[in-house]
Amino acid sequence: SLFDELDRAINTSDGGYLLGLVSKSNISGSKTENCKGDQDFWIVKIDSLGNILWDKTLGGTGGEYLDGLSEDASHNFYIGGVSNSNISGDKTENSKGGYDYWLVKIDYAGTVLWDKTIGGAENEISSDISYNASDDSIIIGGTSLSSNTGDKTELSRGSADYWIVKFVSDSLE
């Protein structure tokens, strides 16, 4: 492998685990899909005994960095991080400028359901995501260098500002 780094792991409702890695590797070892760009998300679903059930490489032609994983009540998974890729590979929306938050929803088998690019004209750097079952929402938190451009609705208050975005998950489909 060229470069694979574990960034997140969560327990899943079936007693197994979902691993979130960043990878520059093509098909080799346990990886079954080639890298799509500079660096991609690599998602690995394992059972309670550590057996690999499936893996999925997600990205565009640029760079992606994974920051968070979450599971919803319907056993779908949300993968959050940042991307500077335009439409390519798994990216269905262009970069808004620099790195943007990138949220991907996959089903229990690893099939991509949708993705969403969220950002302004400058760099956004996410730090984590969280699913809230009470209102079926996703919260993405991190920092932003953007002012009120793209999806940013407020002026910058300085260098890097905290930026929290909440989505009701059905509104993203």
LUMPAKE-545888 format. One record per residue: residue number from 1; residue in one letter; chain; x, y, z of N, C-alpha, C in turn. Coordinates in pm, whole numbers, plus 50000, padded with zeros to 5 digits. Layout:
+------+------+-------+-------+-------+-------+-------+-------+-------+-------+-------+-------+
: resi : resn : chain :  n_c1 :  n_c2 :  n_c3 : ca_c1 : ca_c2 : ca_c3 :  c_c1 :  c_c2 :  c_c3 :
+------+------+-------+-------+-------+-------+-------+-------+-------+-------+-------+-------+
:  NUM :    A :     A :     X :     Y :     Z :     X :     Y :     Z :     X :     Y :     Z :
...
+------+------+-------+-------+-------+-------+-------+-------+-------+-------+-------+-------+
***
This chain:
+------+------+-------+-------+-------+-------+-------+-------+-------+-------+-------+-------+
: resi : resn : chain :  n_c1 :  n_c2 :  n_c3 : ca_c1 : ca_c2 : ca_c3 :  c_c1 :  c_c2 :  c_c3 :
+------+------+-------+-------+-------+-------+-------+-------+-------+-------+-------+-------+
:    1 :    S :     A : 50083 : 49881 : 50000 : 50000 : 50000 : 50000 : 50087 : 50124 : 50000 :
:    2 :    L :     A : 50041 : 50227 : 49934 : 50114 : 50353 : 49925 : 50100 : 50432 : 50054 :
:    3 :    F :     A : 49977 : 50454 : 50101 : 49953 : 50530 : 50223 : 49810 : 50502 : 50267 :
:    4 :    D :     A : 49792 : 50444 : 50384 : 49660 : 50420 : 50442 : 49668 : 50459 : 50589 :
:    5 :    E :     A : 49572 : 50541 : 50635 : 49577 : 50589 : 50773 : 49438 : 50582 : 50833 :
:    6 :    L :     A : 49425 : 50513 : 50946 : 49297 : 50504 : 51017 : 49271 : 50636 : 51088 :
:    7 :    D :     A : 49157 : 50698 : 51059 : 49121 : 50824 : 51122 : 49005 : 50811 : 51220 :
:    8 :    R :     A : 48910 : 50724 : 51192 : 48793 : 50708 : 51279 : 48749 : 50563 : 51277 :
:    9 :    A :     A : 48685 : 50521 : 51386 : 48621 : 50390 : 51395 : 48499 : 50405 : 51486 :
:   10 :    I :     A : 48388 : 50342 : 51446 : 48268 : 50345 : 51531 : 48214 : 50203 : 51545 :
:   11 :    N :     A : 48152 : 50177 : 51660 : 48074 : 50054 : 51677 : 47948 : 50070 : 51596 :
:   12 :    T :     A : 47904 : 49962 : 51531 : 47780 : 49967 : 51453 : 47672 : 49885 : 51523 :
:   13 :    S :     A : 47548 : 49910 : 51486 : 47434 : 49849 : 51555 : 47433 : 49697 : 51546 :
:   14 :    D :     A : 47506 : 49638 : 51451 : 47510 : 49492 : 51437 : 47621 : 49427 : 51520 :
:   15 :    G :     A : 47688 : 49505 : 51602 : 47797 : 49452 : 51684 : 47932 : 49457 : 51616 :
:   16 :    G :     A : 47937 : 49503 : 51493 : 48062 : 49516 : 51420 : 48115 : 49657 : 51429 :
:   17 :    Y :     A : 48195 : 49693 : 51330 : 48261 : 49824 : 51330 : 48264 : 49880 : 51189 :
:   18 :    L :     A : 48267 : 50012 : 51182 : 48291 : 50082 : 51057 : 48420 : 50160 : 51077 :
:   19 :    L :     A : 48517 : 50136 : 50988 : 48645 : 50203 : 50995 : 48651 : 50310 : 50887 :
:   20 :    G :     A : 48701 : 50426 : 50921 : 48719 : 50534 : 50826 : 48866 : 50566 : 50813 :
:   21 :    L :     A : 48918 : 50545 : 50696 : 49059 : 50568 : 50670 : 49076 : 50671 : 50559 :
:   22 :    V :     A : 49197 : 50723 : 50549 : 49238 : 50804 : 50436 : 49339 : 50720 : 50360 :
:   23 :    S :     A : 49325 : 50711 : 50229 : 49411 : 50622 : 50151 : 49455 : 50685 : 50019 :
:   24 :    K :     A : 49581 : 50658 : 49985 : 49634 : 50692 : 49852 : 49661 : 50565 : 49774 :
:   25 :    S :     A : 49624 : 50449 : 49829 : 49658 : 50320 : 49767 : 49557 : 50279 : 49661 :
:   26 :    N :     A : 49605 : 50208 : 49562 : 49519 : 50142 : 49466 : 49486 : 50003 : 49519 :
:   27 :    I :     A : 49422 : 49920 : 49437 : 49384 : 49784 : 49478 : 49509 : 49709 : 49524 :
:   28 :    S :     A : 49504 : 49663 : 49646 : 49614 : 49583 : 49704 : 49571 : 49541 : 49844 :
:   29 :    G :     A : 49628 : 49433 : 49893 : 49593 : 49387 : 50027 : 49443 : 49371 : 50041 :
:   30 :    S :     A : 49383 : 49441 : 50135 : 49239 : 49434 : 50160 : 49160 : 49538 : 50081 :
:   31 :    K :     A : 49227 : 49624 : 50008 : 49161 : 49731 : 49935 : 49115 : 49679 : 49799 :
:   32 :    T :     A : 48985 : 49695 : 49769 : 48928 : 49637 : 49647 : 48898 : 49739 : 49538 :
:   33 :    E :     A : 48921 : 49869 : 49565 : 48897 : 49972 : 49464 : 49018 : 50064 : 49456 :
:   34 :    N :     A : 49049 : 50111 : 49336 : 49160 : 50203 : 49317 : 49131 : 50340 : 49376 :
:   35 :    C :     A : 49236 : 50412 : 49406 : 49228 : 50551 : 49449 : 49171 : 50632 : 49333 :
:   36 :    K :     A : 49087 : 50732 : 49364 : 49022 : 50811 : 49260 : 49090 : 50945 : 49236 :
:   37 :    G :     A : 49183 : 50980 : 49324 : 49252 : 51108 : 49311 : 49375 : 51108 : 49398 :
:   38 :    D :     A : 49406 : 51224 : 49450 : 49524 : 51239 : 49534 : 49513 : 51153 : 49660 :
:   39 :    Q :     A : 49402 : 51162 : 49727 : 49379 : 51091 : 49853 : 49229 : 51080 : 49872 :
:   40 :    D :     A : 49180 : 50964 : 49915 : 49036 : 50939 : 49925 : 48997 : 50890 : 50062 :
:   41 :    F :     A : 48866 : 50893 : 50089 : 48811 : 50821 : 50203 : 48817 : 50671 : 50168 :
:   42 :    W :     A : 48853 : 50589 : 50265 : 48844 : 50443 : 50249 : 48763 : 50392 : 50366 :
:   43 :    I :     A : 48645 : 50337 : 50338 : 48553 : 50291 : 50441 : 48555 : 50138 : 50441 :
:   44 :    V :     A : 48574 : 50080 : 50560 : 48580 : 49934 : 50573 : 48478 : 49891 : 50679 :
:   45 :    K :     A : 48388 : 49802 : 50642 : 48289 : 49745 : 50736 : 48339 : 49608 : 50778 :
:   46 :    I :     A : 48352 : 49590 : 50910 : 48396 : 49460 : 50963 : 48293 : 49408 : 51063 :
:   47 :    D :     A : 48288 : 49275 : 51078 : 48196 : 49216 : 51174 : 48260 : 49213 : 51312 :
:   48 :    S :     A : 48191 : 49157 : 51411 : 48239 : 49156 : 51549 : 48366 : 49073 : 51568 :
:   49 :    L :     A : 48396 : 48985 : 51472 : 48517 : 48902 : 51480 : 48634 : 48963 : 51401 :
:   50 :    G :     A : 48610 : 49077 : 51337 : 48716 : 49142 : 51261 : 48724 : 49101 : 51116 :
:   51 :    N :     A : 48625 : 49023 : 51068 : 48621 : 48985 : 50926 : 48571 : 49101 : 50841 :
:   52 :    I :     A : 48637 : 49128 : 50731 : 48595 : 49236 : 50642 : 48471 : 49192 : 50565 :
:   53 :    L :     A : 48364 : 49272 : 50575 : 48240 : 49246 : 50502 : 48242 : 49316 : 50366 :
:   54 :    W :     A : 48291 : 49439 : 50363 : 48305 : 49516 : 50240 : 48395 : 49636 : 50265 :
:   55 :    D :     A : 48444 : 49693 : 50155 : 48517 : 49820 : 50166 : 48476 : 49909 : 50050 :
:   56 :    K :     A : 48492 : 50039 : 50067 : 48448 : 50136 : 49967 : 48546 : 50252 : 49965 :
:   57 :    T :     A : 48593 : 50288 : 49845 : 48678 : 50405 : 49827 : 48591 : 50518 : 49775 :
:   58 :    L :     A : 48595 : 50634 : 49842 : 48511 : 50748 : 49806 : 48597 : 50870 : 49783 :
:   59 :    G :     A : 48578 : 50936 : 49669 : 48653 : 51057 : 49644 : 48637 : 51108 : 49504 :
:   60 :    G :     A : 48706 : 51217 : 49478 : 48712 : 51276 : 49346 : 48858 : 51283 : 49302 :
:   61 :    T :     A : 48885 : 51363 : 49200 : 49021 : 51369 : 49147 : 49116 : 51451 : 49235 :
:   62 :    G :     A : 49065 : 51527 : 49327 : 49149 : 51605 : 49419 : 49178 : 51527 : 49545 :
:   63 :    G :     A : 49178 : 51599 : 49658 : 49210 : 51537 : 49786 : 49091 : 51537 : 49880 :
:   64 :    E :     A : 49074 : 51424 : 49951 : 48970 : 51412 : 50053 : 49036 : 51369 : 50184 :
:   65 :    Y :     A : 48988 : 51427 : 50295 : 49037 : 51394 : 50429 : 48917 : 51363 : 50516 :
:   66 :    L :     A : 48913 : 51246 : 50574 : 48799 : 51199 : 50654 : 48811 : 51248 : 50798 :
:   67 :    D :     A : 48699 : 51295 : 50854 : 48697 : 51345 : 50991 : 48590 : 51283 : 51079 :
:   68 :    G :     A : 48487 : 51219 : 51023 : 48382 : 51168 : 51109 : 48298 : 51060 : 51045 :
:   69 :    L :     A : 48244 : 50973 : 51131 : 48154 : 50865 : 51091 : 48036 : 50865 : 51187 :
:   70 :    S :     A : 47919 : 50831 : 51136 : 47802 : 50819 : 51222 : 47702 : 50723 : 51156 :
:   71 :    E :     A : 47620 : 50659 : 51237 : 47516 : 50567 : 51188 : 47380 : 50620 : 51230 :
:   72 :    D :     A : 47281 : 50611 : 51140 : 47147 : 50656 : 51176 : 47059 : 50538 : 51218 :
:   73 :    A :     A : 46935 : 50567 : 51254 : 46844 : 50465 : 51305 : 46806 : 50361 : 51199 :
:   74 :    S :     A : 46822 : 50394 : 51072 : 46792 : 50301 : 50962 : 46915 : 50223 : 50917 :
:   75 :    H :     A : 47024 : 50235 : 50992 : 47150 : 50164 : 50966 : 47221 : 50212 : 50840 :
:   76 :    N :     A : 47198 : 50338 : 50804 : 47277 : 50403 : 50701 : 47395 : 50471 : 50770 :
:   77 :    F :     A : 47500 : 50497 : 50695 : 47619 : 50560 : 50752 : 47644 : 50694 : 50686 :
:   78 :    Y :     A : 47691 : 50789 : 50767 : 47731 : 50921 : 50719 : 47882 : 50931 : 50735 :
:   79 :    I :     A : 47949 : 50976 : 50630 : 48092 : 50995 : 50631 : 48116 : 51143 : 50607 :
:   80 :    G :     A : 48189 : 51206 : 50696 : 48216 : 51349 : 50684 : 48364 : 51377 : 50679 :
:   81 :    G :     A : 48397 : 51483 : 50610 : 48536 : 51527 : 50600 : 48542 : 51647 : 50510 :
:   82 :    V :     A : 48654 : 51662 : 50441 : 48671 : 51774 : 50350 : 48718 : 51724 : 50214 :
:   83 :    S :     A : 48692 : 51805 : 50112 : 48732 : 51773 : 49976 : 48758 : 51901 : 49899 :
:   84 :    N :     A : 48858 : 51895 : 49811 : 48878 : 52007 : 49718 : 48853 : 51964 : 49574 :
:   85 :    S :     A : 48791 : 51846 : 49558 : 48760 : 51794 : 49424 : 48639 : 51863 : 49363 :
:   86 :    N :     A : 48644 : 51880 : 49232 : 48525 : 51919 : 49158 : 48448 : 51792 : 49123 :
:   87 :    I :     A : 48342 : 51804 : 49043 : 48262 : 51687 : 49004 : 48353 : 51585 : 48938 :
:   88 :    S :     A : 48363 : 51468 : 49001 : 48447 : 51358 : 48951 : 48434 : 51245 : 49050 :
:   89 :    G :     A : 48459 : 51122 : 49007 : 48449 : 51009 : 49099 : 48314 : 51005 : 49167 :
:   90 :    D :     A : 48314 : 51016 : 49299 : 48190 : 51015 : 49378 : 48137 : 51155 : 49408 :
:   91 :    K :     A : 48212 : 51258 : 49368 : 48168 : 51396 : 49394 : 48065 : 51436 : 49289 :
:   92 :    T :     A : 47949 : 51481 : 49333 : 47844 : 51524 : 49240 : 47828 : 51675 : 49236 :
:   93 :    E :     A : 47907 : 51747 : 49318 : 47903 : 51893 : 49318 : 48045 : 51946 : 49314 :
:   94 :    N :     A : 48064 : 52058 : 49246 : 48196 : 52120 : 49240 : 48235 : 52181 : 49374 :
:   95 :    S :     A : 48365 : 52198 : 49391 : 48418 : 52270 : 49507 : 48364 : 52412 : 49505 :
:   96 :    K :     A : 48336 : 52465 : 49622 : 48290 : 52604 : 49633 : 48409 : 52698 : 49643 :
:   97 :    G :     A : 48529 : 52641 : 49661 : 48653 : 52716 : 49676 : 48740 : 52650 : 49781 :
:   98 :    G :     A : 48861 : 52614 : 49746 : 48950 : 52547 : 49841 : 48890 : 52416 : 49888 :
:   99 :    Y :     A : 48913 : 52384 : 50015 : 48853 : 52265 : 50076 : 48717 : 52301 : 50131 :
:  100 :    D :     A : 48619 : 52212 : 50109 : 48483 : 52228 : 50161 : 48450 : 52109 : 50248 :
:  101 :    Y :     A : 48351 : 52126 : 50336 : 48297 : 52009 : 50404 : 48239 : 51917 : 50297 :
:  102 :    W :     A : 48257 : 51786 : 50314 : 48197 : 51690 : 50221 : 48129 : 51582 : 50304 :
:  103 :    L :     A : 47999 : 51567 : 50285 : 47918 : 51470 : 50357 : 47865 : 51367 : 50259 :
:  104 :    V :     A : 47885 : 51238 : 50292 : 47841 : 51128 : 50207 : 47754 : 51035 : 50289 :
:  105 :    K :     A : 47639 : 50996 : 50234 : 47552 : 50899 : 50299 : 47558 : 50769 : 50219 :
:  106 :    I :     A : 47589 : 50658 : 50289 : 47591 : 50527 : 50225 : 47496 : 50435 : 50301 :
:  107 :    D :     A : 47446 : 50332 : 50233 : 47359 : 50236 : 50302 : 47444 : 50129 : 50370 :
:  108 :    Y :     A : 47377 : 50035 : 50434 : 47444 : 49932 : 50513 : 47538 : 49844 : 50430 :
:  109 :    A :     A : 47513 : 49837 : 50298 : 47597 : 49756 : 50209 : 47710 : 49836 : 50146 :
:  110 :    G :     A : 47716 : 49967 : 50175 : 47823 : 50050 : 50121 : 47789 : 50123 : 49992 :
:  111 :    T :     A : 47663 : 50119 : 49950 : 47620 : 50189 : 49828 : 47599 : 50337 : 49860 :
:  112 :    V :     A : 47655 : 50425 : 49778 : 47639 : 50569 : 49798 : 47494 : 50607 : 49769 :
:  113 :    L :     A : 47430 : 50675 : 49865 : 47293 : 50724 : 49848 : 47292 : 50869 : 49799 :
:  114 :    W :     A : 47380 : 50952 : 49855 : 47398 : 51090 : 49811 : 47524 : 51148 : 49873 :
:  115 :    D :     A : 47565 : 51262 : 49817 : 47676 : 51337 : 49877 : 47643 : 51485 : 49869 :
:  116 :    K :     A : 47705 : 51563 : 49955 : 47677 : 51707 : 49961 : 47807 : 51780 : 49990 :
:  117 :    T :     A : 47836 : 51883 : 49910 : 47952 : 51970 : 49929 : 47902 : 52100 : 49992 :
:  118 :    I :     A : 47963 : 52141 : 50104 : 47917 : 52257 : 50179 : 48037 : 52347 : 50206 :
:  119 :    G :     A : 48031 : 52473 : 50163 : 48144 : 52561 : 50190 : 48127 : 52698 : 50131 :
:  120 :    G :     A : 48233 : 52777 : 50149 : 48243 : 52911 : 50094 : 48362 : 52919 : 50001 :
:  121 :    A :     A : 48402 : 53041 : 49969 : 48507 : 53063 : 49870 : 48646 : 53023 : 49921 :
:  122 :    E :     A : 48666 : 53016 : 50050 : 48796 : 52981 : 50109 : 48789 : 52839 : 50166 :
:  123 :    N :     A : 48889 : 52802 : 50246 : 48894 : 52667 : 50303 : 48802 : 52650 : 50423 :
:  124 :    E :     A : 48733 : 52537 : 50425 : 48661 : 52490 : 50543 : 48729 : 52361 : 50587 :
:  125 :    I :     A : 48745 : 52343 : 50717 : 48809 : 52222 : 50770 : 48715 : 52164 : 50876 :
:  126 :    S :     A : 48653 : 52050 : 50845 : 48562 : 51987 : 50941 : 48643 : 51915 : 51048 :
:  127 :    S :     A : 48579 : 51895 : 51163 : 48647 : 51821 : 51270 : 48568 : 51699 : 51314 :
:  128 :    D :     A : 48436 : 51697 : 51291 : 48357 : 51579 : 51326 : 48215 : 51597 : 51275 :
:  129 :    I :     A : 48141 : 51486 : 51275 : 47999 : 51489 : 51242 : 47924 : 51412 : 51350 :
:  130 :    S :     A : 47796 : 51440 : 51362 : 47714 : 51369 : 51460 : 47573 : 51355 : 51406 :
:  131 :    Y :     A : 47515 : 51234 : 51422 : 47376 : 51210 : 51385 : 47290 : 51226 : 51509 :
:  132 :    N :     A : 47177 : 51297 : 51497 : 47084 : 51318 : 51606 : 46952 : 51250 : 51570 :
:  133 :    A :     A : 46921 : 51140 : 51639 : 46802 : 51062 : 51608 : 46672 : 51136 : 51639 :
:  134 :    S :     A : 46673 : 51228 : 51735 : 46549 : 51295 : 51775 : 46487 : 51377 : 51662 :
:  135 :    D :     A : 46568 : 51434 : 51574 : 46512 : 51508 : 51461 : 46571 : 51464 : 51327 :
:  136 :    D :     A : 46637 : 51348 : 51324 : 46695 : 51291 : 51202 : 46784 : 51393 : 51132 :
:  137 :    S :     A : 46876 : 51451 : 51210 : 46964 : 51553 : 51154 : 47111 : 51513 : 51166 :
:  138 :    I :     A : 47192 : 51580 : 51087 : 47336 : 51565 : 51087 : 47396 : 51701 : 51120 :
:  139 :    I :     A : 47492 : 51701 : 51212 : 47563 : 51823 : 51245 : 47708 : 51805 : 51204 :
:  140 :    I :     A : 47761 : 51902 : 51131 : 47901 : 51904 : 51092 : 47964 : 52025 : 51160 :
:  141 :    G :     A : 48076 : 52003 : 51227 : 48144 : 52113 : 51294 : 48288 : 52122 : 51250 :
:  142 :    G :     A : 48340 : 52243 : 51250 : 48479 : 52265 : 51214 : 48509 : 52413 : 51209 :
:  143 :    T :     A : 48598 : 52450 : 51118 : 48636 : 52590 : 51104 : 48622 : 52633 : 50958 :
:  144 :    S :     A : 48611 : 52765 : 50939 : 48597 : 52821 : 50805 : 48680 : 52949 : 50794 :
:  145 :    L :     A : 48745 : 52964 : 50682 : 48814 : 53089 : 50649 : 48729 : 53177 : 50558 :
:  146 :    S :     A : 48612 : 53128 : 50515 : 48526 : 53199 : 50420 : 48443 : 53306 : 50489 :
:  147 :    S :     A : 48411 : 53409 : 50413 : 48313 : 53506 : 50456 : 48178 : 53461 : 50401 :
:  148 :    N :     A : 48084 : 53549 : 50382 : 47950 : 53510 : 50336 : 47949 : 53486 : 50185 :
:  149 :    T :     A : 48003 : 53369 : 50146 : 48005 : 53324 : 50007 : 47960 : 53178 : 50006 :
:  150 :    G :     A : 47913 : 53130 : 49892 : 47869 : 52992 : 49884 : 47759 : 52964 : 49984 :
:  151 :    D :     A : 47782 : 52867 : 50073 : 47684 : 52830 : 50175 : 47698 : 52910 : 50304 :
:  152 :    K :     A : 47803 : 52989 : 50316 : 47823 : 53070 : 50437 : 47728 : 53189 : 50434 :
:  153 :    T :     A : 47657 : 53210 : 50543 : 47558 : 53318 : 50548 : 47601 : 53435 : 50637 :
:  154 :    E :     A : 47717 : 53422 : 50703 : 47764 : 53528 : 50791 : 47905 : 53571 : 50750 :
:  155 :    L :     A : 47937 : 53696 : 50778 : 48070 : 53747 : 50752 : 48172 : 53677 : 50840 :
:  156 :    S :     A : 48295 : 53670 : 50793 : 48404 : 53616 : 50874 : 48429 : 53710 : 50991 :
:  157 :    R :     A : 48463 : 53654 : 51105 : 48492 : 53735 : 51224 : 48643 : 53742 : 51251 :
:  158 :    G :     A : 48722 : 53694 : 51157 : 48867 : 53695 : 51174 : 48928 : 53588 : 51087 :
:  159 :    S :     A : 49040 : 53538 : 51129 : 49114 : 53439 : 51050 : 49031 : 53314 : 51026 :
:  160 :    A :     A : 49025 : 53224 : 51122 : 48944 : 53102 : 51110 : 48834 : 53107 : 51215 :
:  161 :    D :     A : 48711 : 53093 : 51170 : 48596 : 53096 : 51261 : 48541 : 52954 : 51278 :
:  162 :    Y :     A : 48484 : 52926 : 51394 : 48410 : 52801 : 51409 : 48290 : 52807 : 51317 :
:  163 :    W :     A : 48258 : 52694 : 51254 : 48141 : 52690 : 51166 : 48069 : 52558 : 51188 :
:  164 :    I :     A : 47945 : 52567 : 51231 : 47861 : 52450 : 51255 : 47744 : 52454 : 51160 :
:  165 :    V :     A : 47721 : 52342 : 51090 : 47612 : 52332 : 50994 : 47524 : 52215 : 51036 :
:  166 :    K :     A : 47392 : 52238 : 51039 : 47297 : 52132 : 51074 : 47205 : 52108 : 50955 :
:  167 :    F :     A : 47188 : 51980 : 50921 : 47099 : 51940 : 50814 : 46998 : 51840 : 50868 :
:  168 :    V :     A : 46872 : 51857 : 50831 : 46775 : 51752 : 50851 : 46799 : 51657 : 50734 :
:  169 :    S :     A : 46831 : 51531 : 50763 : 46884 : 51441 : 50660 : 46793 : 51423 : 50540 :
:  170 :    D :     A : 46661 : 51424 : 50557 : 46571 : 51408 : 50443 : 46582 : 51525 : 50345 :
:  171 :    S :     A : 46622 : 51641 : 50393 : 46633 : 51756 : 50302 : 46752 : 51746 : 50210 :
:  172 :    L :     A : 46843 : 51651 : 50236 : 46961 : 51635 : 50152 : 46939 : 51534 : 50039 :
:  173 :    E :     A : 46836 : 51454 : 50047 : 46815 : 51348 : 49948 : 46760 : 51403 : 49818 :
+------+------+-------+-------+-------+-------+-------+-------+-------+-------+-------+-------+
***
